[in-house]
Amino acid sequence: MEIQTRLIKKTSKTPKVCTNCNLKIDAGIVYHLEEGVDAHVHSLIARKFCSNCYAKYGEKKLLSGEK
């Protein structure tokens, strides 16, 4: 079963790592977090993307896993 997801804009409270480019997202920086549309996506598997990757690739490409 595949879960439909979308990206929401969040501000990092703790350092994180971008799932796409592996660069550090420092605390206080805006990033995009994957969340389920109709179902819960656990925080341990939800992907996190920096704003640079989001601007460069867009939501559709990031969620599909394309580069």
N, C-alpha and C positions, 0 to 999 in steps of 0.2 A: 504494500500500500504506500503510495507516494503522498506526502503532505504538501499542500500548496503553501508557499511562503512568500513573504514580502520583506522589504527592508524598511526599518524605521530609524530616524535620526535620534541619536542619544549623545549625551556628554559623558565621557569616561570618568568614573570615580577612582578607578585604579588603573595602572598600566595594563595594556592589552597588546596583542599582536595581530596585524592584518592577516586574514586567511589567504589573501591573494598574493601580496608582495612580501610578506613576512617582516615588514617594518614595524617598529614599536609605535603604539598609540599611547602617548603620555596621558596622565590624569589631567582632566580639565579640557581635553580636546574632543571635538565633535567627530563621531564615527557613525557607521550604519550597521545596525544589528538585525539579523534575520529573526523573524517571528512567524509563527503559523497563522494563516488566514482563519481557518476554522478549528485548528487543533494546536495544542501546546507543543512548542519545540523546546526541549530541555536546554538550559543554559550551557551545559557541557558540550552539546553538539551544535548549538546555534553558531553560525559563522559571523565573523566580525570583519568589516571592511573599512579601511581608512577613507577619508574624504577624497584624497587624490585618486584612488582606484575607482571610487564611485563616479567621480567626474569624468575620468578617462574611459571607463567601460560601460557605465550605466547599470541599472538594476537588473535588467533582463539578462545581460551577458554574465554578470557576476553570479547570479542565482543558477544559471545553466551550467556554470563551470567552464565556459569558453574563455579563451584568451585572445 
